[in-house]
Amino acid sequence: MTMLVAGAILAGLAALLHVYIFVMESVTWTSAGTRATFGMSLEEAESTKQLAFNQGFYNLFLAIVTAVGIAYIVGDSTDVGVALVLAGIGSMAAAALVLLVSDPTKRGAAIKQGTLPLLGIIALLIGVLA
């Protein structure tokens, strides 16, 4: 049960990170701080604003699926909760892998985006299989 709790905590942290990414992509995309984070000029941010807005919502929806799964785990519906959490953080980890493979210069971002979900997956699987 301890690894299940650890997995849920890691998944929760991953969800919070993805909510933060949602805010940057869908709310503050053209702000100086977000542009600095993504290394973009104002012109680049303006030209990609609609794409980022949509992408931000993908991140938010992954966070929501993960949070709902955590709620099920806490509510003793472990099977449903673990399935939802794995769907959420599994998608987060897969997206980080796609980022890493498609643009190795974004390695740092991929590692930041994918580490918590990957650790959560490992902990949850250990917790379920133990």
N, C-alpha and C positions, 0 to 999 in steps of 0.2 A: 504493500500500500504506500510505502514511503516514496518509491520511485514514481508512482502514479501522481502523488502530490507534487513531487519535484517537476514532473512533466507538465502538469497543469500550471504550475508557477512559471516555468519557462515559456509555455505557450501564451500565458497572459502577458508576459513581458514582450513577446514577439507581436502580439496583437496591439499592445500600446505603441510599439515602434511603428507599426503599419498605420495606426491612426495618425501618428505624427507625420508619416510620409503622405497620407491623404491630405492633411492640412497644407503641407508644402505644395503638393501638386495641384490641389483643387481650390485652395483658398489664397495662398500667398505666392503663387508661382512667379509673378512679375516683381515681387519685392526684392530689394537689394540683398537681403540676407539669404533668401532662397536662391536667387541667381548666383550668389557667391558659392553656396553649397554645391550647386550643379555646374558651376563654371560657365555660366551663360551671360551673354550681353542682353541688354533690354530688348534689342531687336530679335534675338533668338528666342527669348522668352515669349514675346508677343506672338511670334510666328508659330510657336508650338503650344500656345496656351490651351486651345481646345483639346488637343491630344492629351496634354498633361491632366486637364480637368477630368477627362474620362478615365485615364489610368489611375488617378487618385481614388476614384470610386471603386475600382477593382481592389485596391489595397484596403479600403474601408470595409468592403463586403467580406474579404478574407478575415479581417479582424472580428467582424460581427459573428461569422460562422464559428470562429474559434471561441469567442466569448460565450456564445450559446452552448457550445460543447462543454466548456468549463462549468457552466451553470448546471448542466445535466450531471456531470461528474460529482459536483458538490451535492446535488439532490439525490444521489445514490442510483442514478440511471447510468451506471458506468459504461455499459456497452454502447449506448447511443452517444453519450458524451465523448468517449474516446474516438468513435467513428467521426463525429463532427470536428473534433479538435485535429485529428489526423488529416482530414480533408482540408482544413484551413491552413495548418502549418506545413502540411505536405506541399500545398500549392505555393506557399511562401518560399519554401526551400527550393522547389523546382524553378520558380521565377528567378531566384538568386543564381541558380546554376545556369539558366538561359542567359542572364546578364553576363556572367563570367565567361561563358563560351563564346557569346556573340561579340563581346568587346573586352578583351583582356585588360585594357587600360582602366576599366571600371572594377578591377579586382577588389579594391578597398570597399567600394559600395556594395558589391556582391557579398563580401564577407560580413559586413555590418548587417545586411539585410537577411542573410541566410544562417548565421551562426545560432541565434536563439531558436529558430524553428528546427534546425537539425538536432540540436541538443534536446529539445522537447520531444522530437520523434523518438530518439534513442531512449530517453527516460520513460516515455509512455510505453514503448514496446517492451522494455525490461519489466516495467510494472505490470503489464498485462500478461506477459509470458511467465513471470515468476510464480 
